[in-house]
Amino acid sequence: MGWEGWLTSLLTIAVLLTLIKTSIKPHMVMMSALALLSVLGILDASEALAGFANPGLITVSAMFVVAAGIQHSGGIELLVNKLLGQPQTLKSALLRVFLPVVPLSAFLNNTPVVATMIPALISWSKKTDIPPSKLLIPLSYAAILGGTLTLIGTSTNLVVNGQYQSLTGTAGFGLFDITLVGLPVALLGLVAMYFIAPALLPNRQEQNPFSNLREFTLEVCVSPAGPLVGKSIKQAGLRDLKQVYLVEIERGHTVLSAVSSDEILYGGDRLVFTGESQSITELMRIHGLEAPAQLEKSSLEDPHAGRVLVEVVVSTHCDAIGSDIRDAQFRNRYGAVVLAVARNGERLTSNLGNIKLQAGDTLLLEARPAFVSRQQYNKDFLLVNNIEQDIPNHTKASLAWLILGTAVAAAALGLTSMLNAALLAAGGMLASRCLSIKQAEKSLDLGIYLTIAASFALGSALQKTGASEYLAHAIVDFSAGDALLLLILTYLCVSIMTEMITNNAAAILILPVILDITTQANLNPEPYIFAIMMAVSASFATPLGYQTNLMVMGPGNYRFSDFLRIGLPMNLFIGIATITLLASFWSLSLSTP
């Protein structure tokens, strides 16, 4: 291995450490690596940029549009409403959750499926008297298992297949090739959840930590003849208070939300602050403020066209993670104000401005009405209660399902490639107006595509420079070429990497090494590729390991330990089931008849 191989190896290690140890966005890290590989001449221009034209990446993009078409046409709700019904027991309720979620996730992106199901299950739980905490983790896990059923079930399956085609020059895998292992593993996983979820999941009735706004909002009025009239908020000293934060101004019948520091105060303005109730004395010491008429409820509870209240979950991609709320500049960045923060199902009562945001935190925001539509596809937040969600065009639901079904059938029967089927389906969704062009554009995630495309470049460099072959040789020597041990090591390595970096990047970086391992040890690559696909999806143990886990954490009032309690056994069980099936029904060695 020459200097190029050693440099590529060091770059790969640096990329992994950066993704694990810092909050720098994955696409920025991977694009920086791509740039270095190109500038240093390790890859030429066509090699460095080949990922952007990879069929797997284009198929992922098209399938995101197809999934958006199903969502915006109300296709998911149509199926969910027909299948939920009125169960009498928790176990029958679990079956009714599994029934729509697993097949939906087999053909659609998991995120819109789970996002649609969360409010439906919370409403359903009130009717059936079953706590959401007994249903929402199973919802996420069912979506994860459903994604393993087909090649289009997750974006990772598609990009792994695309890279496999590029590196080997073969036709790759068919739509249902992975179903041979994914279906029995998914069924086993669902059976395990059916029996263990009722015992291991917490029994927490819905307890909205933000239900009583009066606990953390304060209201005062500007004295009509007082010294604050005509001053800006900053001049009045109301922007830099330590214990409270100004949320909005009610002026007559008008509400000014997420107000700027330059807003001028008028006599009679009602000022709404967020903070602990004991801080009211701090406000009343300010000359020019007076107590309002006694209110039985917070003014925020009154609906108003000038603002919305919305709960969001902080995603792992949020720029504000690790920052104090006061320093995160929510008003400037998002046009919103943080009213309260809940973590592990409980509202944090410490000084709001000093709270450092973490992934998985649930925030109650007051925002301008445009916030919801503007943030719907923003990756900083996972919306919980989308107050202004677009009304689906239910007349197109059946047509949307027909378009998806036709595409799946065409690819499965070999009438066209998965790429062409996905492109035709995406075009059909737009032509039939199951979704608008604007909605299609918003469904595409530039960060994901840059991460995947740049990961292809790093994976290609590992193979081209001989770095992956060198590592493969060391692994084969360590395992003495034992096929089963290599299969176990493959699954474990991918599973561990997935918990630390994005699943797409983990799969793409490990694939060249696995291909070199199977070549050197004269092994059948197919079961090892399937092990990669299964391992990157089977992430159950933490809320941060998979986006749908993070989405259900707040609404389910879950703690981190809740995921560990049920997720670690699921990780172990699914891993054993996958390896057992692959070893039992696939020939691991090419020399074996």
N, C-alpha and C positions, 0 to 999 in steps of 0.2 A: 504494500500500500504506500503510495507516494505522498508528497506533502499535501496534495489536494484532498486525499482521503482523511489525513489527520486534521486538516483545517475544517473540513466538513463535519467531522466527528465532534470537534470542539465547538463548532457553531451550533450543532444539534443540542449538545449539552447546555450551552448558553441559552438557547431558545427554551428548553424545558425548564431550566431554573428560573428564567424570567417569567414564564407563564405561571409557575408555581408560587414564586415568592413576591411578585409584584401585582399591582392592579392595572398594569398596562394592557390595553385591549388586545386580544389575540391577533386580530388582523394587522395591527400595527407591528407586532413582534414578527409575524410570519412574513409580512411584506418587507421588513428591514432585512430579514435573512435572504429573501429572494434578491433584493438589490445587491447585497454583498456577494452572493454567488455569481451574479451577472457581471458586476464590476471587476471582480477578481479573475474572471475568465474561466471559472470552474464549469459554468454552464454558458452556452451561447444563447443568443436572444430567443431563438425558437424553442430551445429546451426550457429556458426560464419561464417563458410565457405559455407553454403548452397546456398548463392546467386550466387556463381561461377558456380553452376550446375543448376541454375534455367532455365527452358525451355525458358522463355521470353528473357533472356540474350543471350542464344545460338542462338535463332531465330534472334535477332538483328544482331549478328555477321554474320550469313549467309546472311541476307538481304543486309548488306553492300557490301558483295561480289557480290551478284546479281546485285545491283545497279551499281557497278563498271564495271560489264560485259556489261550492257546496255550502259554505258558511253564510254568505250573503244572500243566498236564495232561501235560507231557512231549512235546508235539507237535513241538517243535524237535528234541529228541534223537531222536525216532522217524525223522524225515527224515534227519538228519545221519548216524546210524549206518548207514542203508541205502546212503548215497551215498559215504561216504569210501573204504571198501575198502582194497586193498593196491596202491598205484601203484608202478611200477618206476622212474620218473624224477621229477625236480622238476617238470617241465612238466606231466606227467600229474597230479601232486599238486595243482598250481595249478588245473587244470580241475575236479578233484573238490572243491576248496574253493569255486570260483565257482558250481558247479552248484546247491548248496542255498542259498548265502548271497544271491545276487542275487534270486531269486524270493521268498525269505523277507522280504528288506528292502523289496521292492516293496509289501508289504501289512502289515508289522509295524514297530514302532519298532526302530531299529537297535541300541539298547543291549542289550536282552535277547538279540537274535540273536548279537551279538558276545560277550556275557558267557557265553553257553552254549557258543559255539564255542572260546573260548580254552582251557579245560581239555581239551576233546576233541582239539584240534589238538596241544597239548603232549604228551598221552598218545600220540596217533597218530604224532607225530614220532619218539618213541622206538622204535616198532615199525618204522617205515620208514627210520630213520637219516637223516632229513631235518631239518636244524636248524630250530627254531621261528623263528629270525630270517629264514628264507626264506619263511615262510608267514603271519606275523601282520600285517605291513603290507599284503600283498595281501588278507587277510581284511577289514581295516578299509576299504580302498579299494573292495573289491567291495560291501561294505555301503553305502557312500556312493553308489556308482553305481546300486545296486539301488533306493535310495530315490528316484531321479529317474524311475522308470518309471511311476509312477501318482500320482494326486492325493493318495492316502493314504500314499504312501511316506515322506514326512516331514511333521512338524507344520507346517513352514514353508509347504509347498504349500497345506495346508488354510487356514492363516490368511491367506495372500496372496489365495487365492480368496475367502475370507470378506470381506476388506476391499475387494476388487475389486467384489464384489456390493453392498456398502454404499455405495461411492462412486459407482458407475455406475448402480445400480438394475437391472442385468441379471441373468440367471440364472447367470452365472459359467461355469465350465468343468466338463466331465464327467470321470468317473473316469479315462478313458484318453486324454483330449485331449493331455496332456503326453507320452504314450507316443510320439507321432509324432516328437518330438525326443529324448526321453529314451532310447528303446530303441536307436536307431543310435549315439548318443553313448556309451551304456553298453557296447555291443558293441565299439566302437572302443577305448574305454578298457581293456576286458578283453584285447583283442588286444595292445594296447601293453604291458600288464603281463605278459602271457604271454611276450613276447619280451625285455623289458628288465629285469623283476624279477630273474631269475636272475643277471644281470650286475651290477646296481646294488645289490642288497641284500647286507648283510654275511653272512659265513659264520661264525656264532658258535654253537658247540654250547652246549646249555643249561648255563649256569654259574650256579647259584643262589648269590648273594652271601651268603645266610644259611644255607648248608648245614652249616657247622661252627660250632655254637653255642658250643663251647669257646673259640673265638677272641675272643669278646666278652662272655662271661658269667663271673662269679666267684662262688665259694661259700665262705662261712665259717659257723662255728657259734658260738652264744652259749655261753660257758663256764657250766656248771651252777652253779658257786658264784661266778661272777664279779660285778662291780659293775653290769652292765647288766641283770641279772635284776630284773624288776618295774618297769623304766623304760619309758617310751614311746619310740617310734622317734625322735621329735623330741628328747626329753630325752637320749637316748643319742648325739645328734649325727650320726645316720645319714641324716637327710633332706637336709642341705645340703652334702654332700660334693661336691667340685669335679669329680672325674674319673669317678665312678661313681654309679649311681642304683639304689636298692633296688627290685627287681621283685616279689619274692614271699617269703613265709615258709612253709617246710615244717615243720609241727608234727605229729610222729607220722605218721598216715595222712591228715592234713588239709593242704590247700594254701590259703593265704590270698593271693589275687592282688590286684594294684592296691591294696596296703594303705595305710591312711590314716596320717597322722603320729601319731595318738593310740593306735595299736595297741601293747599292752603286750608286752614281750619275756619269754619264758620260757627257762629253762635247757634247752639242747639244741636250741633252734630252729635250723634251717638257713636261712641268709639267702642269697638269690640276687640278685646285683647284675649290672647290665649296664655295660660299660665295657671298656677295653683291659686285656689281661692283666697288663701291667706295673704297673697300679694296685693289684695285690694287696698290695704293700708298704704303701700308704696305709691299707688296711683293717687289716692286721695290727698297725699301730702303735696301734690303738684297744684300750685295756685292757678285757678282757672278751670279746674275740673270739679264736677259735682256728681253726686249719686243720682242715677236715673230713677224714674218711677219704678216701684217694685214689680218685677216680672216673675211669673211662675215658671217660665221656661226661657231658654236662650233664644235670642233673636235669630240665631243661625238656624233654628228649627223651622222658621217661617219660610216657605218657598218664595224665591225671588228670581226674576229673569236675569238679574245681574250677576248671579254666582251659582255655583253648584258645589255640593259636598261630595267627595269621592274618596273611597278607600283604595289604596294601591299597595302592592307588595314590591319592595325594592329588589330588583333583579341583580344577578351577579355582574351584569354589564354596566350598572349605574355609575356615572362619573362621580356621584356624591359620596360613594362608599368610603368610609374612613374619615370623612370630614364632619366637623360640628355642623349642626343644622344652621346655626347663625352664620357660619362661613360658607355654606353650600350655595347661598344666593338663589334660593328657590324662586323668589319673586322675579328676579331678572332672567333666570335660566328657563323656568317653566311657566311663569305667570301664575304661580300658586303660592299659598302659605301653608306651612305645616301647623295643624292645630294640635295634634297629639301623635304619639308613637307607641305602638304595641310590639312587644317582643316575647316570643314563646307564649302567645295568647294572653298576655297581661300588659296593661298600659303602664308605661314608664312614668313615674311621678317626679323624677329629678328635674332640675332646671332644663327646660326644653332646648334652649339655645346651645347648651353644652353637650347634648346627646350626640355621640358619634354614630353615624348610620352604619348598619350592617346589612349584608344581603339577607333577605328573608324578613326584614322589619316590615310591619304593616303601618302605613301612614294614613291619617285622616287629613285630607287637604281641602282647603277652600280655594276655589279657582274660578277663573272666568269661564263662561259656558263653552268657549272653544277648546278648553283644555282636553276634554275627553276625546273629541274627534282628532285633535292634533297629536295626542299621546297614544292613540290606539295601537299604532304600529311602532312606537318608540320602544327601544329595548331597555330603557332605563327602568321602566315600571311594568309590572304585570297587573293589569286592572282587575279589581275584585268586583266592585259594583259599578258597572259601566252605565251611569245614569242616562247618558245621551247616546246610547248605542244605536247605530243605524237600524231602522226597521227593515227586516228582511222582506224581499219580494217573494212571498210564499207561492205565488202562481208559477214561479220558475223552479221550484224545488224538485219536482218529478223530472223535469227536463235536465237539470243539473246531474241528477243521479243517472239518467240515461246516458249522458255524455261520458261520465266516468266509467260506467259499466261497459260501454262500447269500446273505450280505450283499453280497458283491462282485458276484455275478450280478444281484441285484435292482437295485443302483445302476447297473450297466453297461447293463442292459436298459431302464432308465428306469421301472421299476415303482415306485420310490420315490426320494426324494432321498438323497444321501450321508449327510446328517444323520440321517434316520430309519433308514437301513440300519445305521449305526453304533450308534445307540441300541438298536435291536432286537437287534443282535449282542451288545452289552454285557449287555443283559437276559437273552439266551439263555445266555451264559456263566455268569451267576449262578444262573439258574433250574435249569440242568442240573448245577450244582455242579462245573463245570470249575475254578472258583476260589471261594474264600470271600469274604464281604463284607469281611472284614478285609484280605485280600490285594488286593481291588479298591481299597479306600481307600488302601493303601500305594502302589499303582501311580500314583496321582495326585500330581503335583508342583505344589504351591501356588505356588512361586516362578515357575515357567514360566508359569502361567496369569495371575498378576498382571502379569508382564512383558508378555505379549502383550496383555492387555486394556488396560493403561495405554498401551502403544504405539499402540493404535488411537486413543486420545484425542489424543495428540500429532500423529499423522498427520492426523486430522480437523481439528485446529486449523491446521495448515499449509495445508490446502486452504481452510478457511472464511475465514481472514484474508487470503488472497491471497498468502501467503509462497511457497507452492509454485509458483503461477503466475508470480510475479516471478522466481524462480530458473529456472523452465522457459524463460521468455522470454530470459534471459541465455544459457542453454545453447544454445537454438535459434539465437540470433544468432551465437554463437561458432562453431557448426558450419555456419552458412549453410543450415540446414535439411536438410543431407545425411542421408538416412535411414540409410545404412549406418554413417556416422560416429556418429550418435546411438545406434545399436544397440551399437556397440563401446564407447562411453562408458558406456552403461547397464551393460553386463556388467562393465567394469573398476571402475566406482564401487562396485557391489554387492560385487564380489569383494574389494576392498580393505577396505570397511567390515566385511565378515564376518570378516576376520582380526583386527579390532580390537574389535568388540562382538559381542553375540549375533546369530546369523543371523536369528532371528525379528524382533528390533528393527531390524536393518539393512534387511530386506525391507519391513517395514511403514512405516518412515520414508521410504524412497525411492519407494514406489509412488505417492503423490499427485503427486510431482514428475514422474514418468514419464508419468502420465496427462495431466498438463497439457502436457507436451512433445508427446505424440502428438496432442493436440487442436490446439495452436497450429500444428504443422507438418503437419497433415492426414495423420497416419500411422495405420496399422493397429495398435491397441494389443496385439493378441494375441502377436506374436513378442517384443515388449518385455517383456510379463508373463512369458513363458516364459524369457526371458533372465534375469530376476530369480530365478525359481525354480531355474534351473540353477546360477547363480552362487553362490547362498547355500549350495548343497550341495557344490559342487566345491572343497573345502578340503583339500588334500593336503600342503601344503608344511611345516606345522609340527605337532607333537603337540598343541598347544593350540588349533588351529583347529577341530577337530571332536572330540567326546567319544570316539568309537571309536578315534581315533588315540592319545589319551591312555591308553586302556584297554590297548592292546597294547604300549605303550612298555616297561614294566617286564618283563612276561613274555617279550618278545622280545629283551631285553638291548640295546635300541636306544639310540643317542645322538641328540641333536638333529640332528646333521649327516646322519644316515641318512635322516631325513624330507626334508631339503632336497635331498639327492642325487637321490632318486626323485620327490619331491613337486613340486618346481619344474617339471620337465619335464611331469609329469602335469597340473599347473595350466594350463600354457601349451597343452598338446595339447588338453585338454578345452575350454578357452576357444575355441581356433581352430575345433575341430570344431563346437561349439555355434553360434557366429556364422555359420560357413559354411553349416550346415544351415538355420538360420533365414532367412538371406539368400537361399538358393537355392530353398527350397520354400514360403516364405511371401511374400505381397505386403506389402512394408513400407509402401507408400504406399496410401492409400485411393483415390487417383485412378488407380492403375494397374489396368488391366483384369485 
